[in-house]
Amino acid sequence: MTDYRLLAEQLRSLMEDEPYYIPVLSNASALIMETVKELNWAGFYLVDEKKNSLLLGPFQGKVACIRIPFGKGVCGTAAAEDRTLCVEDVHQFPGHIACDSASNSELVVPVHKDGKLVGVLDLDSTQFSRFTKEDVEGFELFVKTLEEIIVFEQ
């Protein structure tokens, strides 16, 4: 079982010296993949307001979809509705976008800065029903820690 408080503290430590979003999100993705079991993808999609979509950001895993329209797939729906989505079987999710056909379950947590949606944390697993209530709460804590420190302008 993942110790999400420790994971959040490790993230905080990684952000101490450099809060700029590119290295922070890169290390956050790597930290998740090194620490959390049974994931095949962990990363971020960032809001592109001009194109009303999410654009691929730092991640760990196989190649991924570069752009996801708001309201499409699990990530686009989570962004459009600005809420966490935990999907036990992505193949049953209306409009699911199969960036990696091996993914069977997904957890997406919105990321905000100064009250504004700036992206989503996207986690995929080859296992069905991989994500529990504890995972949802743990990754929401992880994102909250990220939101406290991360800087998007430099």
C-alpha positions as CSV (number, residue, x, y, z in Angstrom):
1,M,0.0,0.0,0.0
2,T,1.3,3.4,-0.9
3,D,2.1,5.9,1.9
4,Y,0.6,9.0,0.3
5,R,1.7,11.4,3.0
6,L,5.3,10.3,2.5
7,L,4.9,10.6,-1.3
8,A,3.6,14.2,-0.9
9,E,6.6,15.0,1.4
10,Q,9.0,13.5,-1.2
11,L,7.4,15.7,-3.8
12,R,7.7,18.8,-1.6
13,S,11.4,18.0,-1.1
14,L,11.9,17.7,-4.9
15,M,10.3,21.2,-5.4
16,E,12.2,23.1,-2.7
17,D,15.0,24.4,-4.9
18,E,13.2,24.7,-8.2
19,P,9.4,25.2,-8.3
20,Y,9.2,25.8,-12.1
21,Y,6.6,23.4,-13.6
22,I,8.6,21.5,-16.2
23,P,11.2,20.0,-13.8
24,V,8.6,19.6,-11.1
25,L,6.1,17.7,-13.2
26,S,8.9,15.6,-14.7
27,N,10.1,14.6,-11.3
28,A,6.6,14.1,-10.0
29,S,5.9,11.7,-12.8
30,A,9.1,9.8,-12.1
31,L,8.4,9.7,-8.4
32,I,4.9,8.2,-9.0
33,M,6.2,5.6,-11.4
34,E,9.0,4.6,-9.0
35,T,6.8,4.5,-5.9
36,V,3.3,3.3,-6.9
37,K,2.8,-0.2,-8.0
38,E,0.8,-1.5,-11.0
39,L,0.9,1.6,-13.1
40,N,1.8,1.7,-16.8
41,W,1.5,5.5,-17.3
42,A,1.8,8.5,-15.0
43,G,2.0,12.1,-16.2
44,F,0.4,15.4,-16.8
45,Y,-1.7,17.1,-19.5
46,L,-1.7,20.9,-19.4
47,V,-4.5,23.2,-20.4
48,D,-4.2,24.9,-23.8
49,E,-7.0,27.6,-23.6
50,K,-6.4,28.8,-27.1
51,K,-7.3,25.3,-28.5
52,N,-9.8,24.4,-25.8
53,S,-7.8,21.2,-25.0
54,L,-5.2,19.5,-23.0
55,L,-1.6,19.2,-24.3
56,L,0.7,16.4,-23.3
57,G,3.1,17.4,-20.5
58,P,5.9,15.6,-18.6
59,F,5.2,11.9,-18.1
60,Q,6.6,8.4,-17.6
61,G,5.4,5.5,-19.7
62,K,4.7,4.6,-23.4
63,V,4.1,7.3,-26.0
64,A,0.9,9.1,-25.4
65,C,-1.8,11.2,-27.1
66,I,-0.5,14.7,-27.7
67,R,-3.7,16.6,-27.5
68,I,-7.0,15.8,-25.9
69,P,-10.1,18.0,-26.4
70,F,-12.0,19.2,-23.4
71,G,-14.9,16.8,-22.8
72,K,-13.3,13.9,-24.6
73,G,-12.0,10.7,-22.9
74,V,-11.3,10.5,-19.2
75,C,-8.8,13.3,-19.1
76,G,-10.8,15.7,-21.2
77,T,-14.0,15.0,-19.2
78,A,-12.2,15.5,-15.9
79,A,-10.8,18.8,-17.1
80,A,-14.2,20.0,-18.6
81,E,-16.0,19.1,-15.4
82,D,-13.1,20.1,-13.2
83,R,-13.3,17.1,-11.0
84,T,-11.4,13.9,-10.1
85,L,-12.5,10.9,-12.2
86,C,-11.7,7.3,-11.2
87,V,-12.7,4.8,-13.9
88,E,-12.6,1.1,-13.1
89,D,-12.9,0.0,-16.8
90,V,-11.9,2.6,-19.4
91,H,-13.4,0.5,-22.2
92,Q,-16.8,1.2,-20.7
93,F,-16.2,5.0,-20.5
94,P,-18.2,6.9,-23.2
95,G,-15.7,8.4,-25.6
96,H,-12.6,6.8,-24.1
97,I,-9.5,7.7,-26.0
98,A,-7.2,4.6,-26.1
99,C,-3.7,6.2,-26.2
100,D,-2.4,2.8,-24.9
101,S,-4.7,-0.2,-25.5
102,A,-3.1,-2.0,-22.6
103,S,-4.6,0.5,-20.1
104,N,-7.8,-0.8,-18.4
105,S,-8.4,1.6,-15.5
106,E,-7.6,5.3,-15.0
107,L,-7.5,8.0,-12.4
108,V,-7.4,11.7,-13.3
109,V,-7.0,14.6,-10.8
110,P,-7.4,18.2,-11.9
111,V,-4.4,20.5,-11.1
112,H,-5.1,24.2,-10.2
113,K,-2.9,27.3,-9.7
114,D,-4.4,30.4,-8.1
115,G,-7.9,28.9,-8.4
116,K,-7.6,28.2,-12.2
117,L,-7.4,24.8,-13.8
118,V,-3.9,24.4,-15.4
119,G,-3.9,20.7,-16.1
120,V,-4.6,17.2,-14.9
121,L,-2.6,14.4,-13.4
122,D,-3.3,11.2,-15.4
123,L,-2.6,7.7,-14.0
124,D,-3.2,4.5,-16.0
125,S,-3.1,0.8,-15.1
126,T,-3.3,-2.4,-17.0
127,Q,-5.4,-3.8,-14.1
128,F,-9.2,-3.3,-14.0
129,S,-10.4,-1.5,-10.9
130,R,-6.8,-0.7,-9.9
131,F,-7.6,2.6,-8.1
132,T,-9.2,2.6,-4.6
133,K,-10.8,5.4,-2.6
134,E,-7.4,5.6,-0.7
135,D,-5.6,6.2,-4.1
136,V,-8.1,8.9,-5.0
137,E,-7.6,10.7,-1.7
138,G,-3.8,10.1,-1.8
139,F,-3.4,11.5,-5.3
140,E,-5.6,14.5,-4.4
141,L,-3.2,15.2,-1.5
142,F,-0.3,14.8,-3.9
143,V,-1.8,17.3,-6.3
144,K,-2.7,19.7,-3.4
145,T,1.0,19.6,-2.4
146,L,2.0,20.3,-6.0
147,E,-0.4,23.2,-6.3
148,E,1.0,24.9,-3.1
149,I,4.5,25.3,-4.6
150,I,4.5,24.9,-8.4
151,V,5.2,28.0,-10.6
152,F,3.9,28.2,-14.1
153,E,5.5,31.5,-15.1
154,Q,9.2,32.1,-15.2
